Each structure stands twice: as structure tokens, then as C-alpha cells.
């Protein structure tokens, strides 16, 4: 069983991405909000100093490409 949401389906995976273009706390919030809005994303956390995003997500609901696209749509670049 999934500890995060209590559901029985899906396998939650972790992803780590470098995000370029963030310079302040507002950028951090914007990227986190965009990624969290995706279906299947449980958590999204930005480390502004390291420029990294870590997230727990269900790859059956959103793919890595979906996450990258959401970041791009918010105005930043995932590498
Ligand atoms: Cu900013």
C-alpha cells in the first residue's frame, strides 16, 4: 500500500531533475506548484541552492516528460 496517499494501485517512483532559470523563492514556488498540479505527483520539492527538483510520482499517471513540460510551461528549463 502506498504510504503517501493510502491507495493500493500504482508504483511511486522518485525523480530528480536540475531546473534552470530559478532565482528566487517565487520561482521555487512556481515550479513546485506546476509539478504538483500533475496527476500522480505526490510531492515536489525544490532546492533553490542546488537547483534541483525532487518529486515522488506515479509514472503510470504522469511521465518524466510531462514533468519537464510542466516546468517548461511555467517558464523554466528542466535538464
Ligand atoms: Cu523568482
PDB file of the backbone (N, CA, C, O) and the ligand in Angstrom, with CONECT records:
HET     CU  A 101       1
ATOM      1  N   UNK A   1       0.839  -1.207   0.000  1.00  0.00           N
ATOM      2  CA  UNK A   1       0.000   0.000   0.000  1.00  0.00           C
ATOM      3  C   UNK A   1       0.873   1.256   0.000  1.00  0.00           C
ATOM      4  O   UNK A   1       1.944   1.304   0.605  1.00  0.00           O
ATOM      5  N   UNK A   2       0.381   2.237  -0.685  1.00  0.00           N
ATOM      6  CA  UNK A   2       1.125   3.494  -0.765  1.00  0.00           C
ATOM      7  C   UNK A   2       1.015   4.256   0.561  1.00  0.00           C
ATOM      8  O   UNK A   2      -0.085   4.515   1.049  1.00  0.00           O
ATOM      9  N   UNK A   3       2.152   4.604   1.127  1.00  0.00           N
ATOM     10  CA  UNK A   3       2.160   5.292   2.421  1.00  0.00           C
ATOM     11  C   UNK A   3       1.721   6.750   2.309  1.00  0.00           C
ATOM     12  O   UNK A   3       1.208   7.341   3.259  1.00  0.00           O
ATOM     13  N   UNK A   4       1.938   7.306   1.123  1.00  0.00           N
ATOM     14  CA  UNK A   4       1.643   8.730   0.966  1.00  0.00           C
ATOM     15  C   UNK A   4       0.157   9.014   0.889  1.00  0.00           C
ATOM     16  O   UNK A   4      -0.352   9.898   1.578  1.00  0.00           O
ATOM     17  N   UNK A   5      -0.536   8.266   0.050  1.00  0.00           N
ATOM     18  CA  UNK A   5      -1.952   8.595  -0.144  1.00  0.00           C
ATOM     19  C   UNK A   5      -2.873   7.464   0.282  1.00  0.00           C
ATOM     20  O   UNK A   5      -4.091   7.637   0.285  1.00  0.00           O
ATOM     21  N   UNK A   6      -2.317   6.303   0.645  1.00  0.00           N
ATOM     22  CA  UNK A   6      -3.168   5.226   1.115  1.00  0.00           C
ATOM     23  C   UNK A   6      -3.811   4.408   0.012  1.00  0.00           C
ATOM     24  O   UNK A   6      -4.590   3.499   0.301  1.00  0.00           O
ATOM     25  N   UNK A   7      -3.508   4.702  -1.239  1.00  0.00           N
ATOM     26  CA  UNK A   7      -4.115   3.958  -2.332  1.00  0.00           C
ATOM     27  C   UNK A   7      -3.426   2.600  -2.486  1.00  0.00           C
ATOM     28  O   UNK A   7      -2.354   2.372  -1.928  1.00  0.00           O
ATOM     29  N   UNK A   8      -4.041   1.722  -3.233  1.00  0.00           N
ATOM     30  CA  UNK A   8      -3.482   0.387  -3.402  1.00  0.00           C
ATOM     31  C   UNK A   8      -2.840   0.194  -4.774  1.00  0.00           C
ATOM     32  O   UNK A   8      -2.111  -0.775  -4.988  1.00  0.00           O
ATOM     33  N   UNK A   9      -3.104   1.096  -5.685  1.00  0.00           N
ATOM     34  CA  UNK A   9      -2.587   0.917  -7.028  1.00  0.00           C
ATOM     35  C   UNK A   9      -1.317   1.717  -7.263  1.00  0.00           C
ATOM     36  O   UNK A   9      -0.915   2.540  -6.441  1.00  0.00           O
ATOM     37  N   UNK A  10      -0.698   1.453  -8.408  1.00  0.00           N
ATOM     38  CA  UNK A  10       0.412   2.290  -8.842  1.00  0.00           C
ATOM     39  C   UNK A  10       1.673   2.104  -8.042  1.00  0.00           C
ATOM     40  O   UNK A  10       1.641   1.711  -6.876  1.00  0.00           O
ATOM     41  N   UNK A  11       2.759   2.384  -8.668  1.00  0.00           N
ATOM     42  CA  UNK A  11       4.055   2.302  -8.031  1.00  0.00           C
ATOM     43  C   UNK A  11       4.633   3.702  -8.034  1.00  0.00           C
ATOM     44  O   UNK A  11       4.727   4.345  -9.080  1.00  0.00           O
ATOM     45  N   UNK A  12       5.017   4.168  -6.864  1.00  0.00           N
ATOM     46  CA  UNK A  12       5.527   5.526  -6.782  1.00  0.00           C
ATOM     47  C   UNK A  12       7.039   5.529  -6.982  1.00  0.00           C
ATOM     48  O   UNK A  12       7.773   4.782  -6.335  1.00  0.00           O
ATOM     49  N   UNK A  13       7.479   6.383  -7.887  1.00  0.00           N
ATOM     50  CA  UNK A  13       8.914   6.492  -8.127  1.00  0.00           C
ATOM     51  C   UNK A  13       9.410   7.873  -7.764  1.00  0.00           C
ATOM     52  O   UNK A  13       8.640   8.830  -7.683  1.00  0.00           O
ATOM     53  N   UNK A  14      10.703   7.958  -7.548  1.00  0.00           N
ATOM     54  CA  UNK A  14      11.327   9.239  -7.232  1.00  0.00           C
ATOM     55  C   UNK A  14      12.018   9.775  -8.465  1.00  0.00           C
ATOM     56  O   UNK A  14      12.609   9.017  -9.235  1.00  0.00           O
ATOM     57  N   UNK A  15      11.944  11.075  -8.653  1.00  0.00           N
ATOM     58  CA  UNK A  15      12.714  11.661  -9.742  1.00  0.00           C
ATOM     59  C   UNK A  15      13.519  12.825  -9.210  1.00  0.00           C
ATOM     60  O   UNK A  15      13.155  13.459  -8.220  1.00  0.00           O
ATOM     61  N   UNK A  16      14.612  13.090  -9.883  1.00  0.00           N
ATOM     62  CA  UNK A  16      15.450  14.222  -9.519  1.00  0.00           C
ATOM     63  C   UNK A  16      15.879  14.913 -10.802  1.00  0.00           C
ATOM     64  O   UNK A  16      16.442  14.289 -11.702  1.00  0.00           O
ATOM     65  N   UNK A  17      15.606  16.205 -10.873  1.00  0.00           N
ATOM     66  CA  UNK A  17      15.914  16.962 -12.074  1.00  0.00           C
ATOM     67  C   UNK A  17      16.637  18.240 -11.702  1.00  0.00           C
ATOM     68  O   UNK A  17      16.448  18.781 -10.613  1.00  0.00           O
ATOM     69  N   UNK A  18      17.464  18.713 -12.612  1.00  0.00           N
ATOM     70  CA  UNK A  18      18.038  20.039 -12.448  1.00  0.00           C
ATOM     71  C   UNK A  18      17.144  21.025 -13.179  1.00  0.00           C
ATOM     72  O   UNK A  18      16.779  20.802 -14.333  1.00  0.00           O
ATOM     73  N   UNK A  19      16.791  22.116 -12.506  1.00  0.00           N
ATOM     74  CA  UNK A  19      15.922  23.114 -13.116  1.00  0.00           C
ATOM     75  C   UNK A  19      16.690  24.420 -13.244  1.00  0.00           C
ATOM     76  O   UNK A  19      17.207  24.957 -12.264  1.00  0.00           O
ATOM     77  N   UNK A  20      16.754  24.922 -14.480  1.00  0.00           N
ATOM     78  CA  UNK A  20      17.466  26.167 -14.730  1.00  0.00           C
ATOM     79  C   UNK A  20      16.500  27.339 -14.814  1.00  0.00           C
ATOM     80  O   UNK A  20      15.347  27.188 -15.218  1.00  0.00           O
ATOM     81  N   UNK A  21      16.993  28.508 -14.424  1.00  0.00           N
ATOM     82  CA  UNK A  21      16.204  29.726 -14.580  1.00  0.00           C
ATOM     83  C   UNK A  21      15.558  30.206 -13.296  1.00  0.00           C
ATOM     84  O   UNK A  21      14.897  31.245 -13.285  1.00  0.00           O
ATOM     85  N   UNK A  22      15.740  29.460 -12.206  1.00  0.00           N
ATOM     86  CA  UNK A  22      15.138  29.888 -10.939  1.00  0.00           C
ATOM     87  C   UNK A  22      16.110  30.803 -10.201  1.00  0.00           C
ATOM     88  O   UNK A  22      17.299  30.504 -10.097  1.00  0.00           O
ATOM     89  N   UNK A  23      15.597  31.916  -9.693  1.00  0.00           N
ATOM     90  CA  UNK A  23      16.493  32.825  -8.988  1.00  0.00           C
ATOM     91  C   UNK A  23      15.991  33.239  -7.615  1.00  0.00           C
ATOM     92  O   UNK A  23      16.767  33.752  -6.808  1.00  0.00           O
ATOM     93  N   UNK A  24      14.738  33.034  -7.335  1.00  0.00           N
ATOM     94  CA  UNK A  24      14.247  33.442  -6.023  1.00  0.00           C
ATOM     95  C   UNK A  24      13.178  32.478  -5.535  1.00  0.00           C
ATOM     96  O   UNK A  24      12.826  31.511  -6.211  1.00  0.00           O
ATOM     97  N   UNK A  25      12.676  32.766  -4.352  1.00  0.00           N
ATOM     98  CA  UNK A  25      11.684  31.894  -3.739  1.00  0.00           C
ATOM     99  C   UNK A  25      10.402  31.788  -4.559  1.00  0.00           C
ATOM    100  O   UNK A  25       9.718  30.765  -4.542  1.00  0.00           O
ATOM    101  N   UNK A  26      10.096  32.855  -5.269  1.00  0.00           N
ATOM    102  CA  UNK A  26       8.886  32.833  -6.092  1.00  0.00           C
ATOM    103  C   UNK A  26       9.020  31.813  -7.227  1.00  0.00           C
ATOM    104  O   UNK A  26       8.065  31.115  -7.567  1.00  0.00           O
ATOM    105  N   UNK A  27      10.208  31.742  -7.796  1.00  0.00           N
ATOM    106  CA  UNK A  27      10.466  30.765  -8.854  1.00  0.00           C
ATOM    107  C   UNK A  27      10.284  29.358  -8.305  1.00  0.00           C
ATOM    108  O   UNK A  27       9.665  28.503  -8.938  1.00  0.00           O
ATOM    109  N   UNK A  28      10.833  29.137  -7.121  1.00  0.00           N
ATOM    110  CA  UNK A  28      10.743  27.840  -6.456  1.00  0.00           C
ATOM    111  C   UNK A  28       9.285  27.420  -6.296  1.00  0.00           C
ATOM    112  O   UNK A  28       8.909  26.288  -6.599  1.00  0.00           O
ATOM    113  N   UNK A  29       8.474  28.359  -5.812  1.00  0.00           N
ATOM    114  CA  UNK A  29       7.047  28.078  -5.599  1.00  0.00           C
ATOM    115  C   UNK A  29       6.342  27.790  -6.913  1.00  0.00           C
ATOM    116  O   UNK A  29       5.493  26.902  -6.994  1.00  0.00           O
ATOM    117  N   UNK A  30       6.704  28.556  -7.952  1.00  0.00           N
ATOM    118  CA  UNK A  30       6.041  28.401  -9.248  1.00  0.00           C
ATOM    119  C   UNK A  30       6.304  27.020  -9.827  1.00  0.00           C
ATOM    120  O   UNK A  30       5.397  26.379 -10.358  1.00  0.00           O
ATOM    121  N   UNK A  31       7.548  26.562  -9.724  1.00  0.00           N
ATOM    122  CA  UNK A  31       7.890  25.241 -10.260  1.00  0.00           C
ATOM    123  C   UNK A  31       7.228  24.145  -9.429  1.00  0.00           C
ATOM    124  O   UNK A  31       6.668  23.196  -9.979  1.00  0.00           O
ATOM    125  N   UNK A  32       7.293  24.276  -8.111  1.00  0.00           N
ATOM    126  CA  UNK A  32       6.672  23.265  -7.244  1.00  0.00           C
ATOM    127  C   UNK A  32       5.176  23.163  -7.518  1.00  0.00           C
ATOM    128  O   UNK A  32       4.618  22.068  -7.586  1.00  0.00           O
ATOM    129  N   UNK A  33       4.533  24.320  -7.675  1.00  0.00           N
ATOM    130  CA  UNK A  33       3.098  24.341  -7.921  1.00  0.00           C
ATOM    131  C   UNK A  33       2.757  23.674  -9.257  1.00  0.00           C
ATOM    132  O   UNK A  33       1.793  22.914  -9.353  1.00  0.00           O
ATOM    133  N   UNK A  34       3.551  23.967 -10.276  1.00  0.00           N
ATOM    134  CA  UNK A  34       3.305  23.410 -11.605  1.00  0.00           C
ATOM    135  C   UNK A  34       3.455  21.890 -11.594  1.00  0.00           C
ATOM    136  O   UNK A  34       2.660  21.175 -12.204  1.00  0.00           O
ATOM    137  N   UNK A  35       4.476  21.408 -10.899  1.00  0.00           N
ATOM    138  CA  UNK A  35       4.720  19.961 -10.872  1.00  0.00           C
ATOM    139  C   UNK A  35       3.671  19.255 -10.010  1.00  0.00           C
ATOM    140  O   UNK A  35       3.191  18.177 -10.359  1.00  0.00           O
ATOM    141  N   UNK A  36       3.325  19.873  -8.891  1.00  0.00           N
ATOM    142  CA  UNK A  36       2.321  19.253  -8.010  1.00  0.00           C
ATOM    143  C   UNK A  36       0.949  19.166  -8.656  1.00  0.00           C
ATOM    144  O   UNK A  36       0.129  18.332  -8.276  1.00  0.00           O
ATOM    145  N   UNK A  37       0.701  20.031  -9.637  1.00  0.00           N
ATOM    146  CA  UNK A  37      -0.601  20.035 -10.304  1.00  0.00           C
ATOM    147  C   UNK A  37      -0.768  18.833 -11.226  1.00  0.00           C
ATOM    148  O   UNK A  37      -1.884  18.536 -11.650  1.00  0.00           O
ATOM    149  N   UNK A  38       0.319  18.139 -11.542  1.00  0.00           N
ATOM    150  CA  UNK A  38       0.233  16.990 -12.447  1.00  0.00           C
ATOM    151  C   UNK A  38      -0.417  15.799 -11.754  1.00  0.00           C
ATOM    152  O   UNK A  38      -0.215  15.590 -10.558  1.00  0.00           O
ATOM    153  N   UNK A  39      -1.194  15.021 -12.498  1.00  0.00           N
ATOM    154  CA  UNK A  39      -1.796  13.835 -11.897  1.00  0.00           C
ATOM    155  C   UNK A  39      -0.731  12.826 -11.491  1.00  0.00           C
ATOM    156  O   UNK A  39       0.212  12.576 -12.241  1.00  0.00           O
ATOM    157  N   UNK A  40      -0.879  12.252 -10.318  1.00  0.00           N
ATOM    158  CA  UNK A  40       0.050  11.222  -9.873  1.00  0.00           C
ATOM    159  C   UNK A  40       1.267  11.748  -9.134  1.00  0.00           C
ATOM    160  O   UNK A  40       2.061  10.966  -8.613  1.00  0.00           O
ATOM    161  N   UNK A  41       1.424  13.073  -9.083  1.00  0.00           N
ATOM    162  CA  UNK A  41       2.569  13.639  -8.357  1.00  0.00           C
ATOM    163  C   UNK A  41       2.186  13.811  -6.886  1.00  0.00           C
ATOM    164  O   UNK A  41       1.228  14.512  -6.560  1.00  0.00           O
ATOM    165  N   UNK A  42       2.946  13.163  -6.010  1.00  0.00           N
ATOM    166  CA  UNK A  42       2.653  13.191  -4.577  1.00  0.00           C
ATOM    167  C   UNK A  42       3.348  14.375  -3.905  1.00  0.00           C
ATOM    168  O   UNK A  42       2.735  15.133  -3.153  1.00  0.00           O
ATOM    169  N   UNK A  43       4.618  14.509  -4.189  1.00  0.00           N
ATOM    170  CA  UNK A  43       5.371  15.612  -3.595  1.00  0.00           C
ATOM    171  C   UNK A  43       6.303  16.194  -4.641  1.00  0.00           C
ATOM    172  O   UNK A  43       6.763  15.489  -5.540  1.00  0.00           O
ATOM    173  N   UNK A  44       6.576  17.475  -4.519  1.00  0.00           N
ATOM    174  CA  UNK A  44       7.564  18.129  -5.375  1.00  0.00           C
ATOM    175  C   UNK A  44       8.287  19.153  -4.517  1.00  0.00           C
ATOM    176  O   UNK A  44       7.666  20.030  -3.916  1.00  0.00           O
ATOM    177  N   UNK A  45       9.578  19.031  -4.470  1.00  0.00           N
ATOM    178  CA  UNK A  45      10.371  19.892  -3.595  1.00  0.00           C
ATOM    179  C   UNK A  45      11.560  20.443  -4.375  1.00  0.00           C
ATOM    180  O   UNK A  45      12.312  19.696  -5.001  1.00  0.00           O
ATOM    181  N   UNK A  46      11.713  21.769  -4.324  1.00  0.00           N
ATOM    182  CA  UNK A  46      12.841  22.404  -5.000  1.00  0.00           C
ATOM    183  C   UNK A  46      13.905  22.775  -3.978  1.00  0.00           C
ATOM    184  O   UNK A  46      13.601  23.304  -2.909  1.00  0.00           O
ATOM    185  N   UNK A  47      15.147  22.493  -4.319  1.00  0.00           N
ATOM    186  CA  UNK A  47      16.271  23.020  -3.552  1.00  0.00           C
ATOM    187  C   UNK A  47      16.858  24.147  -4.396  1.00  0.00           C
ATOM    188  O   UNK A  47      17.521  23.913  -5.406  1.00  0.00           O
ATOM    189  N   UNK A  48      16.595  25.371  -3.955  1.00  0.00           N
ATOM    190  CA  UNK A  48      16.960  26.536  -4.757  1.00  0.00           C
ATOM    191  C   UNK A  48      18.479  26.670  -4.924  1.00  0.00           C
ATOM    192  O   UNK A  48      18.949  27.053  -5.995  1.00  0.00           O
ATOM    193  N   UNK A  49      19.238  26.363  -3.887  1.00  0.00           N
ATOM    194  CA  UNK A  49      20.700  26.469  -3.975  1.00  0.00           C
ATOM    195  C   UNK A  49      21.286  25.436  -4.931  1.00  0.00           C
ATOM    196  O   UNK A  49      22.180  25.735  -5.722  1.00  0.00           O
ATOM    197  N   UNK A  50      20.765  24.220  -4.843  1.00  0.00           N
ATOM    198  CA  UNK A  50      21.290  23.145  -5.688  1.00  0.00           C
ATOM    199  C   UNK A  50      20.608  23.116  -7.056  1.00  0.00           C
ATOM    200  O   UNK A  50      21.032  22.383  -7.950  1.00  0.00           O
ATOM    201  N   UNK A  51      19.537  23.924  -7.218  1.00  0.00           N
ATOM    202  CA  UNK A  51      18.754  23.976  -8.462  1.00  0.00           C
ATOM    203  C   UNK A  51      18.202  22.606  -8.838  1.00  0.00           C
ATOM    204  O   UNK A  51      18.178  22.239 -10.012  1.00  0.00           O
ATOM    205  N   UNK A  52      17.763  21.861  -7.844  1.00  0.00           N
ATOM    206  CA  UNK A  52      17.232  20.543  -8.140  1.00  0.00           C
ATOM    207  C   UNK A  52      15.785  20.414  -7.683  1.00  0.00           C
ATOM    208  O   UNK A  52      15.350  21.012  -6.699  1.00  0.00           O
ATOM    209  N   UNK A  53      15.078  19.616  -8.436  1.00  0.00           N
ATOM    210  CA  UNK A  53      13.710  19.246  -8.077  1.00  0.00           C
ATOM    211  C   UNK A  53      13.725  17.772  -7.703  1.00  0.00           C
ATOM    212  O   UNK A  53      14.255  16.946  -8.447  1.00  0.00           O
ATOM    213  N   UNK A  54      13.151  17.440  -6.562  1.00  0.00           N
ATOM    214  CA  UNK A  54      12.923  16.035  -6.243  1.00  0.00           C
ATOM    215  C   UNK A  54      11.423  15.860  -6.097  1.00  0.00           C
ATOM    216  O   UNK A  54      10.741  16.691  -5.497  1.00  0.00           O
ATOM    217  N   UNK A  55      10.926  14.776  -6.649  1.00  0.00           N
ATOM    218  CA  UNK A  55       9.488  14.526  -6.591  1.00  0.00           C
ATOM    219  C   UNK A  55       9.205  13.039  -6.475  1.00  0.00           C
ATOM    220  O   UNK A  55       9.971  12.199  -6.948  1.00  0.00           O
ATOM    221  N   UNK A  56       8.089  12.737  -5.837  1.00  0.00           N
ATOM    222  CA  UNK A  56       7.560  11.372  -5.811  1.00  0.00           C
ATOM    223  C   UNK A  56       6.368  11.368  -6.751  1.00  0.00           C
ATOM    224  O   UNK A  56       5.469  12.200  -6.628  1.00  0.00           O
ATOM    225  N   UNK A  57       6.361  10.434  -7.684  1.00  0.00           N
ATOM    226  CA  UNK A  57       5.257  10.437  -8.640  1.00  0.00           C
ATOM    227  C   UNK A  57       4.935   9.014  -9.088  1.00  0.00           C
ATOM    228  O   UNK A  57       5.722   8.083  -8.916  1.00  0.00           O
ATOM    229  N   UNK A  58       3.756   8.890  -9.666  1.00  0.00           N
ATOM    230  CA  UNK A  58       3.300   7.620 -10.208  1.00  0.00           C
ATOM    231  C   UNK A  58       3.514   7.661 -11.718  1.00  0.00           C
ATOM    232  O   UNK A  58       2.789   8.362 -12.423  1.00  0.00           O
ATOM    233  N   UNK A  59       4.498   6.920 -12.222  1.00  0.00           N
ATOM    234  CA  UNK A  59       4.820   7.003 -13.658  1.00  0.00           C
ATOM    235  C   UNK A  59       3.696   6.511 -14.566  1.00  0.00           C
ATOM    236  O   UNK A  59       3.727   6.741 -15.775  1.00  0.00           O
ATOM    237  N   UNK A  60       2.703   5.836 -13.985  1.00  0.00           N
ATOM    238  CA  UNK A  60       1.556   5.396 -14.791  1.00  0.00           C
ATOM    239  C   UNK A  60       0.619   6.565 -15.074  1.00  0.00           C
ATOM    240  O   UNK A  60      -0.186   6.511 -16.004  1.00  0.00           O
ATOM    241  N   UNK A  61       0.727   7.636 -14.256  1.00  0.00           N
ATOM    242  CA  UNK A  61      -0.180   8.784 -14.419  1.00  0.00           C
ATOM    243  C   UNK A  61       0.493   9.975 -15.091  1.00  0.00           C
ATOM    244  O   UNK A  61      -0.105  10.647 -15.932  1.00  0.00           O
ATOM    245  N   UNK A  62       1.728  10.225 -14.714  1.00  0.00           N
ATOM    246  CA  UNK A  62       2.482  11.293 -15.367  1.00  0.00           C
ATOM    247  C   UNK A  62       3.893  10.784 -15.649  1.00  0.00           C
ATOM    248  O   UNK A  62       4.498  10.109 -14.817  1.00  0.00           O
ATOM    249  N   UNK A  63       4.400  11.112 -16.815  1.00  0.00           N
ATOM    250  CA  UNK A  63       5.747  10.666 -17.168  1.00  0.00           C
ATOM    251  C   UNK A  63       6.755  11.765 -16.861  1.00  0.00           C
ATOM    252  O   UNK A  63       6.398  12.903 -16.558  1.00  0.00           O
ATOM    253  N   UNK A  64       8.011  11.388 -16.951  1.00  0.00           N
ATOM    254  CA  UNK A  64       9.088  12.356 -16.761  1.00  0.00           C
ATOM    255  C   UNK A  64       8.960  13.510 -17.761  1.00  0.00           C
ATOM    256  O   UNK A  64       9.231  14.667 -17.441  1.00  0.00           O
ATOM    257  N   UNK A  65       8.538  13.159 -18.982  1.00  0.00           N
ATOM    258  CA  UNK A  65       8.345  14.189 -19.998  1.00  0.00           C
ATOM    259  C   UNK A  65       7.232  15.161 -19.609  1.00  0.00           C
ATOM    260  O   UNK A  65       7.324  16.359 -19.877  1.00  0.00           O
ATOM    261  N   UNK A  66       6.176  14.637 -18.975  1.00  0.00           N
ATOM    262  CA  UNK A  66       5.085  15.501 -18.516  1.00  0.00           C
ATOM    263  C   UNK A  66       5.604  16.499 -17.479  1.00  0.00           C
ATOM    264  O   UNK A  66       5.243  17.676 -17.488  1.00  0.00           O
ATOM    265  N   UNK A  67       6.457  16.000 -16.590  1.00  0.00           N
ATOM    266  CA  UNK A  67       7.025  16.861 -15.552  1.00  0.00           C
ATOM    267  C   UNK A  67       7.886  17.953 -16.188  1.00  0.00           C
ATOM    268  O   UNK A  67       7.803  19.123 -15.815  1.00  0.00           O
ATOM    269  N   UNK A  68       8.708  17.551 -17.147  1.00  0.00           N
ATOM    270  CA  UNK A  68       9.569  18.525 -17.832  1.00  0.00           C
ATOM    271  C   UNK A  68       8.740  19.560 -18.580  1.00  0.00           C
ATOM    272  O   UNK A  68       9.080  20.743 -18.605  1.00  0.00           O
ATOM    273  N   UNK A  69       7.646  19.102 -19.190  1.00  0.00           N
ATOM    274  CA  UNK A  69       6.789  20.009 -19.944  1.00  0.00           C
ATOM    275  C   UNK A  69       6.117  21.014 -19.001  1.00  0.00           C
ATOM    276  O   UNK A  69       5.995  22.195 -19.327  1.00  0.00           O
ATOM    277  N   UNK A  70       5.683  20.532 -17.827  1.00  0.00           N
ATOM    278  CA  UNK A  70       5.036  21.415 -16.861  1.00  0.00           C
ATOM    279  C   UNK A  70       6.012  22.497 -16.398  1.00  0.00           C
ATOM    280  O   UNK A  70       5.628  23.651 -16.207  1.00  0.00           O
ATOM    281  N   UNK A  71       7.280  22.109 -16.222  1.00  0.00           N
ATOM    282  CA  UNK A  71       8.294  23.070 -15.807  1.00  0.00           C
ATOM    283  C   UNK A  71       8.529  24.095 -16.915  1.00  0.00           C
ATOM    284  O   UNK A  71       8.650  25.292 -16.655  1.00  0.00           O
ATOM    285  N   UNK A  72       8.593  23.605 -18.153  1.00  0.00           N
ATOM    286  CA  UNK A  72       8.780  24.496 -19.302  1.00  0.00           C
ATOM    287  C   UNK A  72       7.603  25.467 -19.434  1.00  0.00           C
ATOM    288  O   UNK A  72       7.792  26.652 -19.710  1.00  0.00           O
ATOM    289  N   UNK A  73       6.391  24.951 -19.235  1.00  0.00           N
ATOM    290  CA  UNK A  73       5.191  25.787 -19.321  1.00  0.00           C
ATOM    291  C   UNK A  73       5.201  26.884 -18.258  1.00  0.00           C
ATOM    292  O   UNK A  73       4.653  27.967 -18.465  1.00  0.00           O
ATOM    293  N   UNK A  74       5.834  26.590 -17.113  1.00  0.00           N
ATOM    294  CA  UNK A  74       5.906  27.583 -16.031  1.00  0.00           C
ATOM    295  C   UNK A  74       6.994  28.616 -16.321  1.00  0.00           C
ATOM    296  O   UNK A  74       7.108  29.612 -15.607  1.00  0.00           O
ATOM    297  N   UNK A  75       7.797  28.384 -17.367  1.00  0.00           N
ATOM    298  CA  UNK A  75       8.803  29.363 -17.759  1.00  0.00           C
ATOM    299  C   UNK A  75      10.216  29.004 -17.365  1.00  0.00           C
ATOM    300  O   UNK A  75      11.109  29.849 -17.434  1.00  0.00           O
ATOM    301  N   UNK A  76      10.441  27.751 -16.947  1.00  0.00           N
ATOM    302  CA  UNK A  76      11.783  27.331 -16.542  1.00  0.00           C
ATOM    303  C   UNK A  76      12.227  26.161 -17.389  1.00  0.00           C
ATOM    304  O   UNK A  76      11.473  25.648 -18.216  1.00  0.00           O
ATOM    305  N   UNK A  77      13.482  25.739 -17.169  1.00  0.00           N
ATOM    306  CA  UNK A  77      14.010  24.687 -18.013  1.00  0.00           C
ATOM    307  C   UNK A  77      14.516  23.519 -17.171  1.00  0.00           C
ATOM    308  O   UNK A  77      15.356  23.694 -16.288  1.00  0.00           O
ATOM    309  N   UNK A  78      13.997  22.331 -17.452  1.00  0.00           N
ATOM    310  CA  UNK A  78      14.446  21.122 -16.757  1.00  0.00           C
ATOM    311  C   UNK A  78      15.483  20.417 -17.610  1.00  0.00           C
ATOM    312  O   UNK A  78      15.304  20.245 -18.816  1.00  0.00           O
ATOM    313  N   UNK A  79      16.568  20.012 -16.971  1.00  0.00           N
ATOM    314  CA  UNK A  79      17.599  19.278 -17.730  1.00  0.00           C
ATOM    315  C   UNK A  79      17.844  17.893 -17.129  1.00  0.00           C
ATOM    316  O   UNK A  79      18.675  17.138 -17.636  1.00  0.00           O
TER     317      UNK A  79
HETATM  318 CU    CU A 101      11.827  34.193  -8.933  1.00  0.00          CU
END
